Amino acid sequence: MRLLLDTHIWLWSLLEPERLGARTRAALERGDCETWLSPISVWETLMLAARGRLALEPDPERWVRAQLARLPLREAALTAEVAIESQRMRTESNDPADRFIAATALVYDLALVTADGRLRDVPGINVLPND
């Protein structure tokens, strides 16, 4: 299975693993899964820290770099095709980050792991709901 972690799922897996559903936890613990992360999730994490909504020690940039080095994540590059798809897809979300993450799942053919109801219903995207 090839999984794209939504930003909150990535953060929960690191900071609040008790918020992960049983299926999500099991999928993340499987040794045969490829786990992917969009650079948009890194950007969102740094933005949350800059706004004071997330405390990351010793500082946000070093925390993010340490987590990326520690975990076996593949980077889902932000390509022109992802940008085009982010504008073409139908979703209830107007959040650009959500649109980019959903488009990344579609373009890379990844199952999006999310608890976001607006992303769970995007046509054409395979979703692993956090429940």
N, C-alpha and C positions, 0 to 999 in steps of 0.2 A: 504494500500500500504506500502511496506517495501523498504526504500530508503537507498542506500549507497552513501554518499556524497564524490565526488572526492575532493581532497585537495583544489583546487581553489574554488570550490563551497562553501565549509565550510568557507574558508577565506572571500570570497565575501559576504556571508550571514552575517558575523560579521563586516567586515570592509568597504565593498563597496556594499551594498544591491542593489544599482541602476544598477549593472551589471547583476543581475539575470533576466532571462526572465520571462515573465508573467506566463507561465506554471510552471516553477520551483518555483517561489515565491508562487503561489497558492498551490502547493503540500506541500511546507514547512510550510505553514500556516494552513493546514488541521489538525484538531485535531485527526483524525483517522489514521494518518501515523506513522509508526515506522521509526525513523531516526537513521541510523547507521554510525559509523566512524571507519576506520581502524587505528590501531596504526601507520601504515606507513604514514598516513596523519599528525599525530603528529610529527613524525620524519622529514618529509619533511618541515613542518612549522618551526621547530627548526633549520633545515639546512638553510632555506631561511634567517632566522634572523641572524644566525652565519655568513653568507656571506654578510650581510648588504643589502639584497634585500627586507627586511621587518623589520619595526621598531615596536616592541611590548613592551608596557610599563606596569609595571615598569621594567620588564625584561622578556625575552621570556618564560622562564620556569614558572614563576608566572602567566603570561598572559594565557598560555595554560591551566594550572591547573584551573584558574578562569573560563575560558570558558567551560571547561569540567564539572565543578561543577554546572555551571549556566544553561546549556542547557540539555534538556532531550535526550541525545544521548546514544545509545547502542554501546558497543564496539564489533567490529567484530574481534575476536582474530586471531592472525596470527598462523595458525596451520600447521602441516606437510602436510595436504591435500591441503591447499592454496599454499604452497611452490611447491608441485608437480604440481599442475594445472598451476601455473605461468610459468613453463617451458614447459608444454605440449600444452598450448593454442597457437593459431595462431593470431598474432597481428603485425601491422607494427611498433609498438613501441619497441625500444630496452631499454627503460628506466626501470630499475628494479622496481621502485616505481609504475609506470603505470601498469606493469605486475602483481605485487602483488595486487593492487587495483582491477584490472579487474578480477583476479582469486578469490578474496574475494567475489565479486558480484556473480560470478558463483557458488562457493561452498556454500555460504549462501542463494542462491536464492533471491538476492536483485536486485532491479532496480538501476543501476548506474546513478547517476545524474552528468552529465559532459558536458563541452563545447569542450572537446578534440576530434577532428575528428578521430584521430587514435584509440581511445577507443570506439567510437560510432559504429564502424564496426566489432568489435570482434565477431566472430560466437558464438552463444549460450548465449550471454549476453543480458538481458533486459535493455534497456537504456532509461532514460528520458533526452533528450537533452535540454540543456539550450538555448532555443530560444523562 
